[in-house]
């Protein structure tokens, strides 16, 4: 009988440790996140270049591209896929965000 009680207690403690708490479970399901943006492809276009920018995560991500504080036009093609026209020898800041999340940025330059 004692062995059975010990096994039942060990089983209950094991389940309690293995199951996440309700606060952790809520965090996992409502977590809004997106990866850093990354340039997947760059092609010549007229006197400049066109870069394809993607990120992983939420499909409602927004991309913002700036160069020396000036915002550059971005064209969205699909969830998490954008194109942007860039020029050589200029540094651009690529920032991505999901509503309720923080901006995640990288710098990009074509040499």
Buried (B, 14 or more C-beta within 10 A) or exposed (E): EEEEEEEEEEEEEEEEEEEEEEEEEEEEEEEBEBBEBBBEEBEEEEEEBBBBBBBEBBEBBBBBBBBEEEEBEBEEEEEBBBBBBBEEEEEBBBBBBBEEBEEBBBEBEBE
